[in-house]
């Protein structure tokens, strides 16, 4: 790819993207388009490595890659004034979704052996959100590597590895952000929603302590979850308080009704989006401006048409930059279930999240005291 802008110009564009001058901002979007597209080949190289390692641990792993959205980029630059667009580490990102936390850790260990993840002094850039979740409850593991672009340049790419349950949590939070306009991932928005997701994350982590949890039936999952929820250690009271908090927030916010309403209100205008696997790119546009009739539509591009896709992506971002109710994204995935499996948030799909939330709501616990512990244990033990 021919170099069109210097690093200094890219850094300046980052400042213009969050400035008040609309003309300068539109010009900066052109620079952003170049800079973002320059990550495509490194991103593909990163995904190749991730796919090889992840499928050796979980043959049913789901993969996705994306170039970061303008709105996400500008939001990050606003939150971190000292950050430069040129040094942002997640312009390009790819993800593996696997069954268990054990598999996540196995994949991470293998990735850390690769030279792409070590800097000049051998240091590895990573964020372990498995053992130390983010403030909002997000869990997963992030690694940043440096990959060739095929023309002598290198770009930083972020790899995310998470379990299916962690993915369900993260994408449902994004569904709520999409439909309510709240920035929950940035700790902005309703305190009730923030606390609800944080406590659900705590409960999902308890579920994942159970061996082969994802293979169990509902009753077996409830029993396994209850066993770990009521394990006899010093944190039992905290775990049960968290469980009760989820029940209270779910009732107060009417979670089931709201999430189902989001899904039912969304019309998929292009039927091929529902099922098709895609070996290329999809330019997706979600419009939530009409409360009872949101829409999602997409345009398919072949792999060799990525430059055209990026150009149309930038044009669409320009036209929707001031419209909070519209979200555009350029996505790529070859997941068996299509892009909906890898990006359920854009389809308001919280089905699996709600199934596991039901386990928490069905847990027979109340305000912790000795009697409720005994009753809860007995009820859990009776589940088959």
CORKA-V313863 format. One record per pair of residues at least 24 apart in sequence whose ideal C-beta (glycine too) atoms are under 10 Angstrom apart, sorted by the first residue. I is the first residue (numbers start at 1). GAP is how many residues later the second one is. D is the distance in whole Angstrom. If there is no record, write none. Layout:
{{I:GAP:D} {I:GAP:D}}
This chain:
{{1:33:8} {1:36:7} {1:37:6} {1:39:8} {1:40:8} {1:148:7} {1:149:8} {1:150:6} {1:152:8} {1:306:9} {2:32:10} {2:149:8} {3:31:9} {3:35:8} {3:148:8} {3:149:10} {3:150:8} {4:26:9} {4:27:8} {4:29:10} {4:30:5} {4:31:9} {4:33:10} {4:34:9} {5:25:9} {5:26:5} {5:27:10} {5:29:6} {5:30:7} {5:33:9} {5:81:10} {6:25:10} {6:80:10} {7:28:9} {7:77:9} {7:78:10} {7:79:5} {7:80:9} {8:78:8} {9:25:9} {9:26:9} {9:77:9} {10:24:8} {10:25:5} {10:28:9} {10:74:8} {10:75:6} {10:76:5} {10:77:10} {10:78:10} {11:24:10} {11:73:5} {11:74:6} {11:75:5} {11:76:8} {12:72:9} {12:73:9} {12:74:9} {13:71:10} {13:72:6} {13:73:9} {14:59:8} {14:60:9} {14:62:10} {14:63:6} {14:69:8} {14:70:6} {14:71:3} {14:72:7} {14:73:9} {14:74:8} {15:62:8} {15:66:10} {15:69:9} {15:70:8} {16:69:9} {17:53:7} {17:54:10} {17:56:7} {17:57:5} {17:60:6} {17:61:9} {17:68:7} {17:304:10} {18:55:9} {18:56:5} {18:57:9} {18:58:10} {18:59:5} {18:60:5} {18:63:9} {18:67:10} {19:55:10} {22:299:9} {22:300:9} {25:45:10} {25:49:9} {25:293:9} {25:296:8} {26:292:6} {26:295:9} {28:42:10} {28:46:10} {28:57:9} {29:41:7} {29:45:10} {29:285:6} {29:286:9} {29:288:7} {29:289:6} {29:292:8} {30:281:10} {30:284:7} {30:288:9} {31:54:8} {32:35:10} {32:36:10} {32:38:6} {32:41:7} {32:42:9} {32:53:7} {32:59:9} {32:282:7} {32:285:9} {33:34:10} {33:37:9} {33:274:10} {33:277:6} {33:278:7} {33:280:8} {33:281:4} {33:282:9} {33:284:9} {33:285:10} {34:276:9} {34:280:9} {35:32:10} {35:38:10} {35:50:7} {35:51:8} {35:53:9} {35:56:7} {35:120:9} {36:31:5} {36:32:7} {36:33:10} {36:34:9} {36:37:8} {36:49:10} {36:55:6} {36:56:8} {36:274:7} {36:277:8} {36:278:8} {36:294:9} {37:30:8} {37:54:10} {37:55:10} {37:269:7} {37:270:7} {37:272:9} {37:273:5} {37:274:9} {37:276:9} {37:277:9} {38:53:9} {38:54:9} {38:111:6} {38:113:9} {38:115:7} {38:117:6} {39:28:6} {39:29:9} {39:51:10} {39:52:5} {39:53:4} {39:54:9} {39:108:9} {39:110:8} {39:116:5} {39:117:8} {39:118:7} {40:25:9} {40:27:7} {40:52:7} {40:109:8} {40:110:10} {40:115:9} {40:241:10} {40:263:10} {40:266:6} {40:267:9} {40:269:10} {40:270:8} {40:290:10} {40:292:9} {41:51:9} {41:106:8} {41:107:7} {41:108:5} {41:109:5} {41:110:8} {41:112:9} {41:114:8} {41:265:9} {42:49:10} {42:50:6} {42:74:9} {42:103:9} {42:104:8} {42:105:4} {42:106:6} {42:107:5} {42:108:8} {42:111:8} {42:112:7} {42:113:4} {42:114:8} {42:115:5} {43:24:7} {43:48:9} {43:49:4} {43:50:8} {43:51:6} {43:104:8} {43:106:9} {43:112:8} {43:114:5} {43:115:10} {43:116:10} {43:289:9} {44:48:9} {44:50:9} {44:103:9} {44:105:10} {44:106:9} {44:113:10} {44:259:9} {44:262:9} {44:288:9} {45:49:10} {45:71:8} {45:100:9} {45:102:5} {45:103:6} {45:104:8} {45:105:8} {45:110:9} {45:112:8} {46:46:7} {46:47:9} {46:48:5} {46:65:10} {46:70:8} {46:71:10} {46:97:9} {46:98:10} {46:99:6} {46:100:9} {46:101:5} {46:109:9} {46:110:10} {46:111:4} {46:112:9} {46:113:6} {47:45:9} {47:46:10} {47:47:4} {47:48:9} {47:49:9} {47:100:10} {47:110:9} {47:112:8} {47:285:9} {47:287:10} {48:46:9} {48:99:10} {49:45:9} {49:61:9} {49:62:7} {49:65:6} {49:67:7} {49:68:9} {49:96:8} {49:98:8} {49:108:10} {49:110:8} {50:44:6} {50:45:8} {50:46:5} {50:57:8} {50:60:10} {50:61:7} {50:64:10} {50:93:9} {50:95:9} {50:107:10} {50:109:6} {50:110:9} {50:111:8} {51:43:9} {51:45:7} {51:283:9} {52:58:9} {53:43:8} {53:53:9} {53:54:5} {53:55:9} {53:56:9} {53:57:5} {53:58:6} {53:60:10} {53:61:8} {53:106:10} {53:108:9} {54:41:10} {54:42:4} {54:43:9} {54:44:6} {54:49:8} {54:50:9} {54:52:9} {54:53:5} {54:56:9} {54:57:9} {54:105:10} {54:107:7} {55:41:9} {55:43:9} {55:52:10} {56:47:10} {56:50:9} {56:51:9} {56:54:8} {57:39:9} {57:41:7} {57:42:9} {57:43:9} {57:45:9} {57:46:5} {57:47:9} {57:48:10} {57:49:5} {57:50:6} {57:52:10} {57:53:8} {57:104:10} {58:38:8} {58:39:9} {58:40:4} {58:41:5} {58:42:8} {58:44:10} {58:45:5} {58:46:9} {58:48:9} {58:49:8} {58:105:10} {58:106:10} {59:39:10} {60:37:9} {60:38:8} {60:39:7} {60:104:9} {60:276:8} {61:34:10} {61:35:5} {61:36:6} {61:37:5} {61:38:8} {61:42:8} {61:46:9} {61:100:9} {61:103:10} {61:274:9} {62:33:8} {62:34:7} {62:35:4} {62:36:8} {62:102:8} {62:105:8} {62:271:8} {62:272:9} {62:273:5} {62:274:8} {62:275:8} {62:279:6} {62:280:6} {63:31:7} {63:32:7} {63:33:6} {63:34:8} {63:269:9} {63:270:7} {63:271:7} {63:272:7} {63:279:7} {64:29:9} {64:30:7} {64:31:5} {64:32:9} {64:33:8} {64:96:9} {64:103:10} {64:267:7} {64:268:7} {64:269:4} {64:270:9} {64:271:7} {64:275:8} {64:277:9} {64:278:4} {64:279:7} {65:27:7} {65:28:7} {65:29:4} {65:30:7} {65:92:9} {65:94:10} {65:216:10} {65:265:10} {65:266:8} {65:267:5} {65:268:7} {65:269:10} {65:277:9} {66:24:10} {66:25:10} {66:26:8} {66:27:6} {66:28:8} {66:29:8} {66:215:10} {66:263:7} {66:264:7} {66:265:6} {66:266:7} {66:267:9} {66:276:9} {66:277:8} {67:24:7} {67:25:6} {67:26:8} {67:214:9} {67:239:9} {67:242:10} {67:243:7} {67:246:8} {67:262:9} {67:263:6} {67:264:9} {67:265:9} {68:24:7} {68:25:7} {68:90:9} {68:261:9} {68:262:10} {69:244:9} {69:248:7} {69:258:8} {69:259:7} {69:260:6} {69:261:8} {70:243:9} {70:244:8} {70:246:10} {70:247:4} {70:248:8} {70:250:9} {70:251:7} {70:258:8} {70:259:10} {71:246:8} {71:249:9} {71:250:8} {71:253:9} {71:255:10} {71:256:7} {71:257:9} {71:258:10} {72:113:9} {72:255:10} {72:257:9} {73:244:10} {74:247:9} {75:108:7} {75:110:9} {75:111:7} {75:113:10} {76:110:9} {78:108:9} {79:104:9} {79:107:6} {79:108:10} {79:109:9} {87:69:8} {88:68:8} {88:70:10} {89:36:7} {89:53:9} {89:55:5} {89:56:9} {89:57:10} {89:66:10} {89:67:5} {89:68:8} {89:69:6} {90:52:8} {90:54:8} {90:66:8} {90:67:8} {90:68:4} {90:69:10} {90:70:9} {91:64:7} {91:65:8} {91:66:8} {91:67:9} {92:55:9} {92:63:7} {92:64:8} {92:65:5} {92:66:7} {92:67:10} {93:49:9} {93:51:10} {93:64:7} {93:65:4} {93:66:7} {93:67:6} {94:63:7} {94:64:8} {94:65:6} {94:66:7} {94:67:10} {94:238:9} {94:239:10} {95:45:9} {95:47:10} {95:63:9} {95:64:7} {95:65:4} {95:66:7} {95:67:7} {95:72:8} {95:75:10} {95:238:9} {95:247:8} {95:248:10} {96:45:10} {96:63:8} {96:64:8} {96:65:5} {96:66:8} {96:71:10} {97:43:9} {97:63:9} {97:64:8} {97:65:6} {97:66:7} {97:67:6} {97:68:10} {97:69:8} {97:70:5} {97:71:10} {97:73:10} {97:74:10} {97:238:9} {97:244:9} {97:245:7} {98:63:7} {98:64:8} {98:65:6} {98:66:7} {98:68:10} {98:69:9} {98:116:10} {99:64:7} {99:65:6} {99:66:9} {99:109:10} {99:113:9} {99:114:9} {99:115:5} {99:116:8} {100:63:6} {100:64:9} {100:65:9} {100:108:7} {100:111:9} {100:112:8} {100:113:8} {100:114:7} {100:115:10} {101:29:6} {101:30:10} {101:38:9} {101:39:10} {101:40:9} {101:60:10} {101:61:9} {101:62:6} {101:64:9} {101:65:8} {101:104:9} {101:107:5} {101:108:9} {101:112:10} {102:61:9} {102:106:9} {102:109:9} {103:58:8} {103:60:8} {104:26:7} {104:35:9} {104:36:8} {104:37:6} {104:56:10} {104:57:5} {104:58:7} {104:59:6} {104:62:8} {104:104:10} {105:25:7} {105:26:10} {105:36:8} {105:56:9} {106:55:10} {107:34:8} {107:36:10} {107:52:9} {107:54:5} {108:33:5} {108:34:10} {108:35:7} {108:51:9} {108:53:6} {111:30:9} {111:32:6} {111:34:8} {111:48:7} {111:50:8} {112:31:7} {112:33:10} {114:29:9} {114:31:7} {115:30:9} {115:31:9} {116:27:9} {116:28:10} {116:29:4} {116:30:6} {116:31:6} {116:32:9} {116:38:9} {116:41:9} {116:43:10} {117:26:6} {117:27:7} {117:28:4} {117:29:8} {117:30:10} {117:42:8} {118:27:9} {118:28:9} {119:25:10} {119:26:10} {119:27:8} {125:31:8} {125:33:9} {126:33:9} {127:31:9} {127:33:9} {129:31:9} {129:33:9} {129:37:9} {129:72:10} {130:31:9} {130:32:9} {130:33:9} {130:36:8} {130:75:9} {130:78:9} {131:74:10} {133:33:10} {133:65:8} {133:68:6} {133:69:8} {133:72:8} {134:51:8} {134:53:9} {134:64:9} {134:67:9} {135:50:10} {135:52:6} {135:59:9} {135:63:8} {136:34:10} {136:37:7} {136:48:6} {136:49:6} {136:50:9} {136:51:6} {136:57:10} {136:58:6} {136:59:10} {136:61:6} {136:62:6} {136:65:8} {137:29:10} {137:32:7} {137:33:9} {137:36:8} {137:47:10} {137:57:9} {137:58:9} {137:59:9} {137:60:5} {137:61:4} {137:62:8} {137:63:7} {137:64:3} {137:65:7} {137:66:10} {137:67:9} {137:68:9} {138:24:9} {138:28:8} {138:31:8} {138:32:6} {138:35:8} {138:46:10} {138:47:7} {138:59:9} {138:60:9} {138:63:7} {139:24:8} {139:26:9} {139:27:5} {139:28:10} {139:30:7} {139:31:8} {139:62:6} {139:63:10} {139:65:8} {139:66:7} {139:69:9} {140:26:5} {140:27:8} {140:29:9} {140:30:7} {141:25:9} {163:41:9} {163:42:10} {163:45:6} {163:50:10} {163:51:8} {164:44:10} {164:50:6} {164:177:10} {164:188:7} {164:192:10} {165:36:10} {165:39:5} {165:40:9} {165:42:7} {165:43:6} {165:48:8} {165:49:7} {165:187:8} {165:188:9} {165:191:6} {166:35:8} {166:38:7} {166:39:9} {166:42:8} {167:174:10} {167:175:9} {167:176:10} {167:177:8} {167:178:10} {167:185:9} {167:186:9} {168:32:10} {168:36:8} {168:176:8} {168:181:10} {168:182:8} {168:183:9} {168:184:5} {168:185:4} {168:186:9} {168:187:9} {168:188:7} {168:189:9} {169:28:7} {169:31:6} {169:32:6} {169:34:10} {169:35:6} {169:36:10} {169:183:10} {169:184:7} {169:187:9} {169:188:10} {170:27:9} {170:31:9} {170:174:10} {170:175:8} {170:183:10} {171:171:9} {171:172:7} {171:173:5} {171:174:4} {171:175:9} {171:176:9} {171:177:10} {171:178:8} {171:179:8} {171:181:9} {171:182:8} {172:25:8} {172:28:9} {172:83:10} {172:87:7} {172:90:10} {172:172:8} {172:173:7} {172:176:9} {172:177:9} {172:178:5} {172:179:10} {172:180:9} {172:181:4} {172:182:8} {172:185:9} {173:24:5} {173:27:9} {173:28:9} {173:172:8} {173:177:10} {173:180:9} {174:153:10} {174:169:9} {174:170:9} {174:171:4} {174:172:8} {174:174:10} {175:83:10} {175:84:7} {175:87:6} {175:88:8} {175:91:10} {175:169:8} {175:170:5} {175:171:9} {175:172:9} {175:173:5} {175:174:8} {175:175:6} {175:178:9} {176:77:9} {176:79:9} {176:82:8} {176:83:8} {176:86:8} {176:169:9} {176:172:10} {176:174:9} {177:150:9} {177:168:8} {178:84:8} {178:88:10} {178:108:7} {178:110:6} {178:116:9} {178:147:9} {178:149:6} {178:167:7} {178:168:8} {178:170:7} {179:79:8} {179:80:9} {179:82:9} {179:83:5} {179:86:8} {179:87:9} {179:107:10} {179:109:6} {179:112:9} {179:115:7} {179:146:9} {179:169:7} {180:78:9} {180:82:9} {180:108:9} {181:107:8} {181:143:6} {181:144:8} {190:63:8} {192:56:10} {192:57:6} {192:60:6} {192:61:6} {193:56:8} {193:60:7} {193:62:10} {194:55:10} {195:50:7} {195:51:9} {195:53:10} {195:54:6} {196:49:8} {196:50:7} {196:52:9} {196:53:4} {196:54:7} {196:56:8} {196:57:6} {196:59:7} {196:161:10} {197:49:10} {197:52:9} {198:44:9} {198:47:9} {198:48:10} {198:51:10} {199:42:9} {199:43:5} {199:44:8} {199:45:9} {199:46:5} {199:47:5} {199:48:9} {199:49:9} {199:50:7} {199:51:10} {199:161:9} {200:42:9} {200:43:10} {200:45:9} {200:46:6} {200:49:8} {200:50:9} {200:55:9} {200:153:8} {200:156:9} {200:157:7} {200:160:7} {201:41:9} {201:45:10} {202:36:9} {202:37:7} {202:39:10} {202:40:5} {202:41:8} {202:43:9} {202:44:8} {202:158:10} {203:26:8} {203:36:8} {203:39:6} {203:40:6} {203:42:9} {203:43:6} {203:153:8} {203:154:9} {203:156:8} {203:157:5} {203:160:8} {204:42:10} {204:149:9} {204:152:7} {204:153:9} {204:155:9} {204:156:9} {205:34:10} {205:37:10} {206:24:10} {206:25:9} {206:29:10} {206:33:6} {206:36:8} {206:37:8} {206:153:10} {206:154:9} {206:157:10} {207:149:7} {207:152:7} {207:153:9} {213:143:10} {214:142:10} {217:167:10} {218:137:8} {218:138:10} {218:140:8} {218:141:7} {218:144:9} {218:165:10} {219:140:10} {219:143:10} {219:164:5} {219:165:6} {220:163:8} {220:164:8} {221:134:9} {221:135:8} {221:137:10} {221:138:6} {221:141:10} {221:162:9} {222:136:9} {222:137:5} {222:138:10} {222:140:6} {222:141:7} {222:142:9} {222:157:10} {222:158:7} {222:161:5} {222:162:10} {223:157:6} {223:158:8} {223:159:9} {223:160:4} {223:161:8} {224:135:9} {224:156:9} {224:159:9} {225:131:9} {225:134:5} {225:135:8} {225:137:9} {225:138:7} {225:155:8} {225:158:10} {226:133:9} {226:136:9} {226:137:6} {226:138:8} {226:139:8} {226:150:7} {226:151:8} {226:153:8} {226:154:3} {226:155:8} {226:157:7} {227:150:9} {227:153:7} {227:154:9} {229:130:10} {229:131:9} {229:134:6} {229:136:7} {229:147:8} {229:148:10} {229:151:8} {230:133:9} {230:135:8} {230:143:7} {230:144:10} {230:146:6} {230:147:5} {230:150:7} {230:151:10} {232:141:9} {232:145:10} {236:132:8} {236:137:7} {237:131:5} {237:132:9} {237:136:9} {238:130:9} {239:126:9} {239:129:9} {240:123:9} {240:125:5} {240:126:9} {240:127:9} {240:128:5} {240:129:10} {240:132:8} {240:133:8} {240:136:8} {241:124:9} {241:126:8} {241:127:6} {242:118:9} {243:116:10} {243:117:6} {243:118:9} {243:120:5} {243:122:6} {243:123:9} {243:125:9} {243:133:9} {244:116:10} {244:119:9} {244:121:6} {244:122:6} {244:123:6} {244:124:8} {244:128:10} {245:115:10} {246:111:8} {246:114:5} {246:115:8} {246:117:9} {247:110:10} {247:113:7} {247:114:6} {247:115:10} {247:116:8} {247:118:8} {247:119:9} {250:107:7} {250:108:10} {250:110:8} {250:111:6} {251:110:9} {255:95:9} {255:98:9} {255:99:8} {255:102:7} {255:106:9} {256:94:9} {256:98:6} {256:101:8} {256:102:9} {256:105:9} {258:92:9} {259:89:8} {259:90:9} {259:91:4} {259:92:9} {259:94:8} {259:95:6} {259:98:9} {260:88:9} {260:90:8} {260:91:9} {260:94:8} {261:30:9} {261:31:9} {261:87:9} {262:26:9} {262:32:8} {262:85:10} {262:86:4} {262:87:9} {262:88:7} {263:31:10} {263:81:10} {263:84:8} {263:85:5} {263:86:6} {263:87:7} {263:88:8} {263:91:10} {264:28:9} {264:30:10} {264:84:8} {265:25:8} {265:26:7} {265:27:5} {265:28:6} {265:29:5} {265:30:10} {265:83:7} {266:27:8} {266:28:5} {266:29:7} {266:30:6} {266:80:9} {266:81:7} {266:82:5} {266:83:9} {267:26:6} {267:27:7} {267:28:5} {267:29:8} {267:30:9} {268:27:8} {268:28:5} {268:29:8} {268:30:9} {268:72:9} {268:78:10} {268:79:7} {268:80:10} {269:26:6} {269:27:7} {269:28:4} {269:29:9} {270:25:10} {270:26:8} {270:27:5} {270:28:5} {270:29:8} {270:30:9} {272:26:8} {272:28:7} {272:66:9} {273:24:8} {273:25:5} {273:27:9} {273:65:7} {273:66:7} {273:67:7} {273:73:9} {273:74:8} {274:63:10} {274:64:7} {274:65:10} {274:66:7} {274:73:9} {275:62:8} {275:63:6} {275:65:8} {276:24:8} {276:61:9} {276:62:5} {276:63:8} {276:64:9} {277:56:8} {277:57:6} {277:58:7} {277:59:6} {277:60:7} {277:61:5} {277:62:8} {277:64:9} {278:24:10} {278:53:8} {278:54:7} {278:55:6} {278:56:7} {278:57:9} {278:60:6} {278:61:6} {278:64:10} {279:24:7} {279:53:9} {279:54:9} {279:55:5} {280:24:9} {280:25:7} {280:26:8} {280:29:8} {280:52:7} {280:53:10} {280:54:9} {281:24:7} {281:25:6} {281:27:10} {281:28:5} {281:29:9} {281:32:9} {281:49:6} {281:50:7} {281:51:5} {281:52:9} {281:58:10} {282:27:9} {282:47:8} {282:48:7} {282:49:5} {282:50:7} {282:51:8} {282:56:9} {282:57:6} {282:61:9} {282:64:10} {283:25:10} {283:26:6} {283:27:9} {283:29:6} {283:30:6} {283:33:7} {283:45:7} {283:46:8} {283:47:5} {283:48:8} {284:29:10} {284:32:10} {284:43:8} {284:44:7} {284:45:5} {284:46:8} {284:47:6} {284:55:8} {284:59:8} {284:62:6} {284:63:9} {285:31:7} {285:35:8} {285:41:7} {285:42:7} {285:43:5} {285:44:8} {285:61:9} {286:39:9} {286:40:7} {286:41:5} {286:42:8} {286:43:8} {286:59:9} {286:60:5} {286:61:9} {286:62:9} {287:33:9} {287:36:9} {287:38:7} {287:39:5} {287:40:8} {287:41:10} {288:36:9} {288:37:5} {288:38:8} {288:39:8} {288:60:9} {289:34:7} {289:35:9} {289:36:4} {289:37:7} {290:35:9} {291:34:10} {294:31:9} {294:54:7} {295:31:10} {296:31:9} {296:44:10} {296:50:6} {296:51:6} {296:52:8} {298:31:10} {298:33:8} {298:41:8} {298:48:9} {299:31:10} {300:39:10} {301:29:9} {301:31:9} {303:29:8} {306:24:9} {306:26:9}}
